C-alpha cells in the first residue's frame, strides 16, 4: 500500500520495467505465459495504474514523465514571477495606503496565501498549482515580516529566520514541496549560524565571516533524516545534502583562508588541518553513502573530494609543472578515481 506520491511513482515505474523485462524473457524463450495469465497481469496492472493515477497523479509512461518535468519547471518559474509581481505591486501602491490598511494587508496576505494553497491542494491532484501558490505564500510571509519591521522601526534580529523557517516547513510538508524544504533549511541554518556567532561575540549580521558558525547547523540537519519520514521520504535526501554542504563548504573555505577561523592558531596550521579534515570527511561521506545506498551522499562527498584534491594539485604543481603536464596529471588522477569508484560499485553488489 503506497503512502505518498514518491512510492506511488516508484510502483508505476516498476510496472513499466516489469512489462519490458517480461517481453524480453518471452522473446528469448525463457518463460511462456498463457493468454489467461497474461490477461490477468495486464488487467491487474491497468487497474493499479488507474488507481495510482487517480490518487497521486503518477506518470504512467515516459512521455508523461517528460511532460511532468516541464510542468515542474513552469510551476517554479511561474511562482518566481508571481512572487516578484506581489513585491512590485506592494512597492507601486504602498504609499497610497494609510498605516492601518498597510498592517492589515501585510497580516492578511500570508494567511490568505496559506488558505489559498490548502484550498488548491484539495482540488489539484497533481500538486503543481498548489506548489505555485505555496511559494507565493512564503514570499508574502517573508515580505510581511520585513515590511512590518520597517514600519515600526524594529531592530533587525536573527529571530526573524525562525518564523520564516517554520512557515516554509509548514508549506513544504503540507504540499510535498522540496524547494520550500530547502528554503526552510536555509532559514534555520542562518538562525543557528547567527546565534552561534553572537555567542562568540559577533554581531549577528556578520555570522558569515566565520565559516565555523555553520557547523552546528550541519550537525542538526544531519540528525533530521534519522527521524521517521514515512510520508515524506523524498525530503530526507534534501536534509542530508544540505547537512553536507553546510559542513564541507566551510571546511573548503577554511582550508584555503585560515584567517577566517575562530581558532587562535597560525593560518598555515589551520589550513592544513582543514585540508586533512576535508579529505577525511568527504571520503567518509562516499563510503557511508555507498554502504547505506544514499546516492545523494555519495555524489556530494565525491564532488567535494575532487574539489579538495584538485585544489591541492593547483597549490602543489601549477607553478612547477608545464601546463600540459599539469592537466595530464589531473586526467590521470581522474582515471584513477574512475577505477576506484568502479571497484567500489562492484563490491557493493
N, C-alpha and C positions, 0 to 999 in steps of 0.2 A: 504494500500500500504506500503510494507516494505521499510525501508530506509537504513538498514545496515544488516550485516550478523547475528548480535545478534537477531534482530527482525525476520529475516527470519528463523533462527533456532528455535526460540520460536514458530513461526507459525507451523513449521513442527512437533515439539513436541506436540503441541496442537491437531494436526490432529491425531496423534497416540493415544493420550489419549482419544479423542472423539470416535475413532473407537472401542477401548477396552470397554469403558463405554456403547456405543450403543449395543455392543454384549451382555453385561451383562443385560441391560434393556430388550432386546428381549428375552433372555433366561429366565428371571424372569416373562415374560408376561406383563411387564409394558407398553410396546409400541410394535407396529407391523407395520413395513413399508412394503408397497407393492414392488414388483420387480422393478417397474418403478422408484420409489423414491430412492430405494437403489442403483440402477444403476446410477441414476443421481448424487447422492452424491459421489459414488465411482469414477465416471468419473471426477467430479469437483476436488476432492482431488488428483487424479492421475495427472491431468493437472497442478494443482497448485504446487505439489511437483516437477514435472518435470521442471517447470519454476523457482522455487526457487533453485533447484539443478543446473540449468544452469547458473543462475545469481550469486548465492552466495555459491555454492558447499556445501549445507547443508547436515547434516547426516540424511538420510531418515529412518534409523532403528537403533536398539540398537547395532547391530554388527558394523555398520558404525561409531557409536559414540565411541565404544571401539577402533576401528582402528584409529580414529582421535586423540584420546589421545596418542596412541603410536606414531603417526606421529608428534605430538607436542613435545613429549619428544625427539624423534630422531632429529627433527629440532633444538631444543635447544642444545643438545649435539654436533650436527654437527657444529653449529655456534661457540660454545666454542672451538672445535678442530680447526676449520679454523682460528679463531682469534689467537689462540696460534701458529698455523703454520705460520701466517703472521708475528707475533712477532719474532719468532726464525729465519725466513727467513731473516728479516731485520738484525737481530743480527749476522747471519752467514756470510753475504756478504757485510755488511755495510761498512767495512773498505776498500773494493776494489773500491769504487766509489769516484770520486772527489766531492768536496763540491757543485758545481753547479748541478751535477747529483743527489746528495743526496737531495737537496732542491726541485728539480723537482719531484723526486719520492714522497717526503713527501706531496707536494702540490697536485699532481695528484691522489694519492692513494684514499683519501676520496671522491674526486669528481668522480673518476671512480666508486667507490663503490656506490655512490648515483645514478649515471646514470644507473648502472647495476641493482640496486634494483628497480628503477622505470620501467625499461625495462622488468624485470622478472615479476613484478606485473601486467603488461599489458598482459602477456602470461599465467600466473599461476592463475587460478581461485581459487584454494584452499588457496593460500597465504602462504603456508608453505615454499616454496623456496624463496619467496620474503622476508619473515621474517628472514630467514637464512642469506640472502645477507645483510639485513639491520643491523643485529647485527655485521657482519664483517665490514661493512662500518663505524659503530660507533667506533669499536675497532681501525680501521685505523685512524680515526679522533683524537681520544684520543692520540694515539701513535704519530701522526703528530705534535700536539702542544708540546708534551713532548720532542720529539727529536729536534724540531726547537729551543726550549728554551735552550737545552743543547748545540746545535751547536753554537748559537750566544751569549751564556753566559748571557741569560736573567734572571734577578732576579725572582725567583718563586713568583707568586701572586695568590690571591684568585680569580682574574678576569678570570682565565682560566676556572673556573667552569661554567661561563656564556655561552661561545660558546659551551662547551660540552653539557650543558643542552639544548640549542637551537637546536643543531644538533640532539640530542636524541628525542626531542619533534617533530621535523620535520619528522624524520623517523617513529616515533610512530604513528602520525596522518596520515601519508601517507600510512602506511602498516597495520594499526589497530593492533599494537603490544604493549600489556600491559607491557611486560618486559622492553621495552625501555621507556615507560612512567615512570616506576619505576626508571630506570637509570636517566632520566631527573629530576625527583623529588629529587633524592639523590644529584645530582649535584647542583640543585637550592637551596636545603636546606643547603648544605655545604657552598655555597656562602653567603647566608643570615646569617648563624651562624658565619662564619668567619668575615663578615663585622660587625656584632653586637659585636663580641669580640674586634675588633680593635677600635670601638667606645668607648669601656670600657678601652682601654689602653693596650690590649693584643697584642702579635704578632699573626698574622692570623693563623699560623700553630698550635697554642695552643688553638684554639677555643673549642676543645673537653674537655678541663679541666674545663669549666664552663657549665654545662648542660643547664642552663637557656638561653644560646645563641640560643638554638633551638626553643624557644617559639615563636619568630616572624615568623619563617618558618612554624611552625604548624598553626599559625593564617592565613598566606597567603594561604597555601594549603587547609585549611578548607573552605575558601571562593570560591575556584575554582569550586567545584561541584554545587554551586549556579548559575553558568553561564550555558547557554544552551549547552547541549551535545547531540543534536538530532542525529547526525551521528556517535557519539562515546559514546553511553550511557553506555557501559561497562567500560569506563575509570573513571567514577565518583566514583565507589567504591574504586578504587586504590588511588585516592586523599583522600577520607575520611579515609581509613585505615592508610595511611602514616601520615596524619594530627594527628590522634590519637596517633600513635606510637611516633611521634616527640614531643608530649606533655607528654604522660603518661610515656614513658621510662625515660626522665629526672626527672620527678616527683618521680618515683620509686628510681632512684639513689640518689636524694637529700633527700628522706625520710629515707635513711639509712646512707648516708655520707654527713652530713650537711656542712662540711668544704669546699665542692666544690661550695657552693653558692656564688653569688655576695652579698648577704645580710650581713650586718655588725651586726649580732646577735649571741647569743650563739648557739652552734651546736645543743644542745638539743631542743631549741625553733624552730630552722629551721626544724629539722627532724620531730618534732611533727606537725608543720604547714603543711609540705608537705604530711605527712601521712593522715591528715584530707582532704587535697586537693585531694589526690589520690582516697580516698573513694568517695568523693563527685563527682569528675569528671567522674570516671568510672561508678558510679551509674547513673549519669545524661546521660551518653552515652547509657547505657542499656535502660533507659526509653525513650529517644528521638529516638533511633534506632527502638524500638518496636512501637512507635507511628507513625513513618513515614514509617515503613516497610523496613528498611535497616538492613538486617541480618548481613552484614559485620560490621556495627557499634555495634550491639548487641553482636556479638561474641568477638570483640576486647575489648569492655568495660567489658564484663563478665570475660574474661581472666585476665585482669589487676585487676579487683575487687577481684578475687580469689587469685591472687598473693599477693596483699596488705593484704588481710585477713590472709592468711597462714603465711606471714612474721611476722605479729603481733602475731599470735599464737606461732610462734617459739620464739619470743622475750619474751613473757609472760610466757610460760609454759614448754619450752624444759628442763630447768634446774630444775623446780619444780616438774613436774609430772613424774611418771613412764612411760617408753616408750610406753607400751601397752595402758595406759590411754590417753597419748598424741595423739596417732593415732586413738583411739576410738573417741576422741573429734573431730578430723579432719573429721572422717567418718560421725559423727552425723551432723556436720555443712554442709557437702556436701549434705546429705539427705535433710536438711532444705532448702538449695539453690534449690534443685530439686523441692520441694513443692512450693517455691515462684515463680520459673520460670513457673511451670505448671499452677499456678493461673494467672500469667501474660499472658500466652499464651491463657488461657480460656477467659480472659477479653478482649483480642484483637479480638476475633471472632465477 
